[in-house]
Amino acid sequence: MKKTLLAVCAAMAAPACVHAQSSVTLYGIIDEGISYFSNAATANPGGGVSGHSAVRLLSGVMQQSRWGLRGSEDLGGGFKTIFVLENGFDASTGKLGQGGLLFGKKAYVGIASPYGIITLGRQYDTNVDIIGTMEAGGQWGGYMAAHPGDLDNINNTNSTNNAIKFTSNTYAGFTVEGMFSPGGVAGDFARNRIWSVTGGYANGSLALGAGYLDVENPNTSFFGSGGSPAAVVNGVPGSNMVSPVYSGYASAKSMAVIDAAAAYTISSATVGVVYSNTRFRDLGDLSSGPNPRGLSGTAVFNNVEVNFRYQFTPALLWGAAYDYTRGGSVGGQGGASYNQFAMGVDYLLSKRTDVYLIGVYQKASGIDSTGHDAVAAINGPSASADDKQAVVRVGIRHKF
């Protein structure tokens, strides 16, 4: 058999023989289901909005539907080349996600070594990797149960382009990650620059994490990192920030997120706490985005989440979470609060297929970033017409 294999390799091109020593895996997730929205905002013919119930088939709520290629090649001495190409798509329509990018979720290549992994390309920031695993949205609630507008990006609404990332090996339960994305703007090294650093600890029943994310010109570099950013009009970029929780702060020159999380497991029960402080700094920079309200200064958000998960059986999980978000006033204008409750049940039909039920309720108060009365802003395609909204989702997820 060995002689036969050598003969086949001799008869083929050398690159083909080298490729035979590598491994490439096709993988993916298809997440589809029916979502009910109460009080969805609908534009009236004569102006204004009114609230109506809506039922929609939506893709990628628990996890975004995707397919990808993951590969590696052994280089010897404990080193290997790795790569990931991951596409996001909408199973309801078949269209591409992330603004039409072919590999909008991830696209990177790197080297894995005995000391850690270095990767280059489009990637998640380090807070997503470590803090995101302890947020309800990253466990059983999907993006609908994530923090309002995913303002701290713990649920990875925005990926990072042009990123250089290092992930250490785990030592005594500790892991450290660092990421740096140069802005790529000639003559202005700081413009569109993004960097983050996060540390995590996991050992036995206890998991901890803390991190920092710093983004220059967030409206263009971070929120505009998809395939179809808003157009520039008269030298001012349009807003790529959709959620009313923070869409009025597109003119921020920079954005900073400090977050920390802890989770503790006792038998089948896990209790978690997640905190984040998000700052949209130096408002009024028209090279970053529009500023229709003439804001200046810094908009500060504090977010606290408490979540609970219980594993009744290996196949059945139940979770609940409460999240409170408070946005401070900017120059004496505005300031909104969001109270959110979420609950979910997930049942495994097999190792690769599960069905789930998620319910989310949100109540808003105060004046939001747009200068209007705050409306409920559960993550999804339908904002509320007023300060209250509920969403119920029944879905199926298959992994391959």
RADARA-V789909 format. One record per pair of residues at least 24 apart in sequence whose ideal C-beta (glycine too) atoms are under 10 Angstrom apart, sorted by the first residue. I is the first residue (numbers start at 1). GAP is how many residues later the second one is. Records with the same first field share a line. If there is no record, write none. Layout:
BEGIN
I: GAP + GAP
END
This chain:
BEGIN
18: 55
19: 52 + 54
21: 52 + 53
22: 49 + 50 + 51 + 52 + 58 + 59 + 61
23: 47 + 48 + 49 + 50 + 51 + 57
24: 45 + 46 + 47 + 48 + 49 + 59
25: 43 + 44 + 45 + 46 + 47 + 59
26: 41 + 42 + 43 + 44 + 45 + 374
27: 39 + 40 + 41 + 42 + 43 + 57 + 59 + 372 + 373
28: 37 + 38 + 39 + 40 + 41 + 58 + 59 + 61 + 370 + 371 + 372
29: 31 + 33 + 34 + 35 + 36 + 37 + 38 + 39 + 59 + 62 + 323 + 368 + 369 + 370 + 371
30: 29 + 30 + 33 + 35 + 36 + 37 + 59 + 61 + 323 + 366 + 367 + 368 + 369 + 370
31: 27 + 28 + 29 + 30 + 31 + 32 + 33 + 34 + 35 + 60 + 111 + 323 + 325 + 364 + 365 + 366 + 367 + 368
32: 25 + 26 + 27 + 28 + 29 + 30 + 33 + 58 + 59 + 60 + 363 + 364 + 365 + 366
33: 24 + 25 + 26 + 27 + 28 + 29 + 58 + 59 + 109 + 322 + 323 + 324 + 325 + 360 + 361 + 362 + 363 + 364
34: 24 + 358 + 359 + 360 + 361 + 362
35: 26 + 109 + 323 + 345 + 346 + 347 + 356 + 357 + 358 + 359 + 360
36: 323 + 354 + 355 + 356 + 357 + 358
37: 107 + 341 + 343 + 344 + 345 + 346 + 347 + 352 + 353 + 354 + 355 + 356
38: 323 + 338 + 340 + 344 + 346 + 347 + 350 + 351 + 352 + 353 + 354
39: 336 + 337 + 343 + 344 + 345 + 346 + 347 + 348 + 349 + 350 + 351 + 352
40: 340 + 341 + 342 + 343 + 344 + 345 + 349 + 351
41: 334 + 335 + 341 + 342 + 343 + 344 + 345 + 348
42: 340 + 343
43: 342
48: 337
49: 326 + 334 + 335 + 336 + 337
50: 335 + 336
51: 324 + 325 + 331 + 332 + 333 + 334 + 335 + 337 + 338
52: 330 + 333
53: 329 + 337
54: 327 + 328 + 337
55: 337
56: 36 + 324 + 325 + 326 + 337
57: 34 + 35 + 36 + 338
58: 32 + 33 + 34 + 86 + 322 + 323 + 324 + 333 + 335 + 337
59: 29 + 30 + 31 + 32 + 33 + 34 + 35 + 36 + 38 + 336
60: 28 + 29 + 30 + 31 + 32 + 37 + 82 + 83 + 335 + 337
61: 80 + 81 + 82 + 83 + 84 + 295 + 297 + 318 + 319 + 330 + 332 + 333 + 334 + 336
62: 75 + 77 + 78 + 79 + 80 + 81 + 82 + 83 + 282 + 284 + 292 + 294 + 296 + 331 + 333 + 334 + 335
63: 75 + 79 + 80 + 332 + 334 + 336
64: 24 + 25 + 26 + 27 + 33 + 34 + 40 + 41 + 78 + 79 + 92
65: 24 + 25 + 26 + 27 + 32 + 332 + 333
66: 25 + 31 + 37 + 38 + 39 + 40
67: 38 + 333
68: 35 + 37 + 38 + 39
69: 34
70: 36
71: 38
72: 40
74: 38
75: 36 + 37 + 38
77: 36 + 37
78: 34 + 35 + 36 + 37
79: 32 + 33 + 34 + 35 + 36
80: 30 + 31 + 32 + 33 + 37
81: 28 + 29 + 30 + 31
82: 26 + 27 + 28 + 29 + 30 + 35 + 36 + 37
83: 24 + 25 + 26 + 27 + 36 + 38
84: 24 + 25 + 26 + 35 + 37 + 38 + 39
85: 24 + 36 + 37
86: 36 + 73
88: 71 + 138
91: 307
96: 131
97: 129 + 130
98: 24 + 60 + 61 + 127 + 128 + 129 + 130
99: 125 + 126 + 127 + 128 + 129 + 130 + 141
100: 126 + 127 + 128
101: 58 + 60 + 124 + 125 + 126 + 127
102: 125
104: 55 + 121 + 122 + 123
105: 51 + 54
106: 53
107: 52 + 54
108: 55 + 56 + 57
110: 54 + 55 + 56 + 57
112: 55 + 57
113: 56
114: 55
115: 51 + 53 + 54
116: 50 + 51 + 52 + 53 + 54 + 59 + 60 + 61 + 62
117: 48 + 49 + 50 + 51 + 52 + 60
118: 46 + 47 + 48 + 49
119: 44 + 45 + 46 + 47 + 48 + 60
120: 42 + 43 + 44 + 45
121: 38 + 39 + 40 + 41 + 42 + 43 + 44
122: 37 + 38 + 39 + 40 + 41 + 59 + 103
123: 36 + 37 + 38 + 39 + 40 + 41 + 42 + 56 + 58
124: 29 + 32 + 34 + 35 + 36 + 39 + 41 + 53 + 55 + 72
125: 28 + 29 + 31 + 33 + 34 + 35 + 38 + 40 + 52 + 54 + 56 + 69 + 70 + 71 + 72 + 73 + 86 + 88 + 89 + 90 + 97 + 132
126: 34 + 37 + 39 + 40 + 41 + 49 + 50 + 51 + 52 + 53 + 69 + 70 + 71 + 72 + 73 + 74 + 83 + 85 + 86 + 87
127: 25 + 26 + 27 + 29 + 50 + 52 + 69 + 70 + 71 + 82 + 83 + 84 + 85 + 86 + 130 + 131 + 132 + 134 + 149
128: 24 + 25 + 26 + 27 + 28 + 29 + 30 + 31 + 32 + 49 + 51 + 68 + 70 + 83 + 85
129: 27 + 36 + 38 + 46 + 48 + 50 + 67 + 69 + 71 + 80 + 82
130: 24 + 37 + 45 + 46 + 47 + 68 + 69 + 70 + 71 + 72 + 77 + 78 + 79 + 80 + 81 + 129 + 131
131: 24 + 67 + 69 + 78 + 79 + 80 + 82 + 126 + 128 + 129 + 130 + 143 + 144 + 145
132: 24 + 66 + 77 + 127 + 129 + 142
133: 67 + 69 + 74 + 76 + 128 + 130 + 139
134: 66 + 68 + 73 + 74 + 75 + 125 + 126 + 127 + 128 + 129 + 136 + 138 + 139 + 140 + 171 + 173
135: 124 + 126 + 128 + 137 + 139 + 141 + 170 + 172 + 186 + 188
136: 136 + 138 + 169 + 170 + 171 + 172 + 173 + 183 + 184 + 185 + 186 + 187 + 204 + 206 + 207 + 208 + 222 + 224
137: 137 + 168 + 170 + 184 + 186 + 205 + 207 + 221 + 223 + 242
138: 136 + 169
139: 124 + 131 + 133 + 168 + 170 + 178 + 180 + 182 + 205 + 207
140: 167 + 169 + 177 + 178 + 179 + 180 + 181 + 202 + 203 + 204 + 205 + 206 + 216 + 218
141: 166 + 168 + 178 + 179 + 180 + 182 + 201 + 202 + 203 + 205 + 215 + 217 + 218 + 219 + 252
142: 200 + 202 + 214 + 216 + 218 + 237 + 238 + 251 + 253 + 255
143: 235 + 236 + 237
144: 196 + 198 + 200 + 214 + 215 + 216 + 218 + 234 + 235 + 236 + 247 + 248 + 249
145: 160 + 162 + 174 + 175 + 176 + 178 + 195 + 196 + 197 + 198 + 199 + 213 + 214 + 215 + 233 + 234 + 246 + 248
146: 159 + 175 + 177 + 194 + 196 + 214 + 232 + 233
147: 98 + 127 + 129 + 131 + 154 + 156 + 157 + 158 + 176 + 177 + 178 + 191 + 193 + 232
148: 95 + 96 + 97 + 98 + 153 + 155 + 175 + 176 + 177 + 179 + 188 + 189 + 190 + 191 + 192 + 214 + 216 + 220 + 226 + 228 + 229 + 230 + 231
149: 92 + 93 + 94 + 95 + 96 + 97 + 98 + 129 + 152 + 176 + 189 + 220 + 228 + 229 + 230
150: 93 + 95 + 96 + 229
151: 90 + 92 + 94 + 95 + 98 + 104 + 106 + 125 + 127 + 129 + 150 + 152 + 174 + 176 + 187 + 226
152: 59 + 61 + 103 + 105 + 106 + 107 + 122 + 123 + 124 + 125 + 126 + 149 + 151 + 173
153: 43 + 60 + 62 + 65 + 69 + 70 + 102 + 104 + 106 + 123 + 125
154: 57 + 59 + 103 + 105 + 107 + 120 + 122 + 149 + 151
155: 224
157: 65 + 66 + 68 + 69 + 85 + 86 + 222
158: 36 + 57 + 60 + 63 + 64 + 65 + 66 + 67 + 68 + 82 + 83
159: 63 + 66 + 67
160: 34 + 35 + 36 + 53 + 55 + 61 + 62 + 65
161: 31 + 33 + 60 + 61 + 63 + 64 + 65
162: 30 + 31 + 32 + 59 + 63
163: 31 + 32 + 33
164: 31
165: 31
166: 31
167: 31
168: 31 + 32
170: 30 + 31 + 32 + 33
172: 29 + 31
173: 27 + 28 + 29 + 30 + 31 + 33 + 34 + 35
174: 25 + 26 + 27 + 28 + 29 + 34
175: 24 + 25 + 26 + 27 + 34
176: 24
177: 34
178: 33
179: 34
181: 34 + 35 + 40 + 41 + 44
183: 33 + 34 + 37 + 38
184: 37
185: 31 + 32 + 35 + 36
188: 28 + 29 + 99
189: 27
190: 26 + 27 + 63 + 64
191: 25 + 26 + 29 + 30 + 62 + 96 + 97
192: 24 + 25 + 26 + 28 + 29 + 30 + 32 + 33 + 96
193: 24 + 28 + 61
194: 24 + 27 + 28 + 31 + 61
196: 61
198: 61 + 62
200: 61
201: 61
202: 61
204: 60 + 61
205: 58 + 59 + 60 + 61 + 62 + 65
206: 56 + 57 + 58 + 59
207: 54 + 55 + 56 + 57 + 58 + 63 + 65
208: 52 + 53 + 54 + 55 + 56
209: 50 + 51 + 52 + 53 + 54 + 65
210: 48 + 49 + 50 + 51 + 52 + 65
211: 46 + 47 + 48 + 49 + 50 + 65
212: 44 + 45 + 46 + 47 + 65
213: 42 + 43 + 44 + 45 + 46 + 63 + 65
214: 40 + 41 + 42 + 43 + 44 + 65 + 67
215: 37 + 39 + 40 + 41 + 42 + 65 + 66
216: 36 + 37 + 38 + 39 + 65 + 69 + 72
217: 34 + 35 + 36 + 37 + 38 + 68 + 70 + 71 + 72
218: 28 + 31 + 32 + 34 + 35 + 36 + 37 + 38 + 62 + 63 + 70 + 71
219: 28 + 30 + 31 + 32 + 33 + 34 + 36 + 61 + 66 + 68 + 69 + 70 + 71
220: 30 + 67 + 68 + 69
221: 33 + 34 + 67
222: 33
223: 24 + 27 + 32 + 66
224: 26 + 64 + 65
230: 59 + 60
232: 55
233: 57
234: 52
235: 51 + 52
236: 50 + 51 + 52 + 53 + 54 + 55
237: 49 + 50 + 51 + 52 + 53
238: 51 + 52
239: 50 + 51 + 52 + 53
240: 49
241: 39 + 48 + 49 + 128
242: 135 + 137 + 139 + 141
243: 125 + 126 + 134 + 135 + 136 + 140
244: 92 + 120 + 124 + 125 + 126 + 128 + 130 + 131 + 132 + 133 + 139 + 140
245: 33 + 56 + 80 + 82 + 91 + 93 + 119 + 123 + 124 + 125 + 129 + 130 + 132 + 134
246: 32 + 34 + 53 + 55 + 81 + 90 + 122 + 123 + 124 + 131
247: 42 + 43 + 121 + 122 + 123 + 130
248: 32 + 35 + 41 + 42 + 43 + 44 + 45 + 47 + 51 + 82 + 85 + 86 + 119 + 120 + 121 + 122 + 123 + 124
249: 29 + 30 + 31 + 32 + 34 + 39 + 40 + 42 + 44 + 46 + 49 + 50 + 52 + 78 + 81 + 120 + 121
250: 30 + 33 + 35 + 36 + 38 + 39 + 40 + 41 + 42 + 45 + 119
251: 29 + 31 + 32 + 33 + 34 + 35 + 36 + 37 + 38 + 39 + 40 + 41 + 42 + 43 + 44 + 45
252: 27 + 28 + 29 + 30 + 31 + 32 + 33 + 36 + 37 + 39 + 43 + 46 + 47
253: 27 + 28 + 29 + 30 + 31 + 32 + 34 + 35 + 36 + 45
254: 25 + 26 + 27 + 28 + 31 + 34 + 44
255: 24 + 25 + 26 + 27 + 33 + 44
256: 24 + 25 + 42 + 44
257: 44 + 46
259: 44
261: 44 + 46
263: 44 + 46
265: 44 + 46
267: 43 + 44
268: 41 + 42 + 43 + 44 + 45 + 46 + 49
269: 39 + 40 + 41 + 42
270: 37 + 38 + 39 + 40 + 41 + 47 + 49
271: 35 + 36 + 37 + 38 + 39
272: 33 + 34 + 35 + 36 + 37 + 47 + 49
273: 31 + 32 + 33 + 34
274: 29 + 30 + 31 + 32 + 33 + 47 + 49
275: 27 + 28 + 29 + 30
276: 25 + 26 + 27 + 28 + 29 + 49
277: 24 + 25 + 26
278: 24 + 25 + 47 + 49
279: 49
280: 47 + 50 + 89
283: 47 + 48
292: 78 + 79
293: 37 + 38 + 40 + 41 + 76 + 77 + 78
294: 37 + 39
295: 35 + 36 + 38 + 39 + 74 + 76
296: 34 + 35
297: 32 + 33 + 34 + 35 + 36
298: 30 + 32 + 33
299: 28 + 29 + 30 + 31 + 32 + 34 + 35 + 36 + 70
300: 26 + 27 + 28 + 29 + 30 + 35
301: 24 + 25 + 26 + 27 + 35 + 37 + 68
302: 24 + 25 + 26
303: 24 + 35 + 37
305: 35 + 37
307: 35
308: 35
309: 35 + 37
311: 35
312: 33 + 35
313: 34 + 35
314: 34
315: 31 + 32 + 33 + 34 + 35 + 36 + 39
316: 29 + 30 + 31 + 32 + 38
317: 27 + 28 + 29 + 30 + 31 + 37 + 39
318: 25 + 26 + 27 + 28 + 29 + 39
319: 24 + 25 + 26 + 27 + 39
320: 24 + 39
321: 39
323: 37 + 39
325: 37 + 39 + 52
326: 40
327: 39 + 40 + 41 + 42 + 47
329: 37 + 38
330: 39 + 41
333: 34 + 36 + 38
334: 32 + 33 + 34 + 35 + 36 + 37 + 38 + 40
335: 30 + 31 + 32 + 33 + 34 + 39
336: 28 + 29 + 30 + 31 + 32 + 33 + 34 + 36 + 37 + 38 + 39 + 41 + 51
337: 26 + 27 + 28 + 29 + 31 + 37
338: 24 + 25 + 26 + 27 + 28 + 30 + 36 + 37 + 38 + 39 + 40 + 49
339: 24 + 25 + 26 + 37
340: 24 + 36 + 37 + 38 + 39 + 49
341: 49
342: 36 + 49
343: 49
344: 49
346: 49 + 51
348: 49
349: 47 + 48 + 49
350: 48 + 49
351: 48
352: 45 + 46 + 47 + 48
353: 43 + 44 + 45 + 46 + 47
354: 41 + 42 + 43 + 44 + 45
355: 39 + 40 + 41 + 42
356: 37 + 38 + 39 + 40 + 41
357: 35 + 36 + 37 + 38
358: 33 + 34 + 35 + 36 + 37
359: 31 + 32 + 33 + 34
360: 29 + 30 + 31 + 32 + 33
361: 27 + 28 + 29 + 30 + 31
362: 25 + 26 + 27 + 28 + 29
363: 24 + 25 + 26 + 27
364: 24 + 25
END
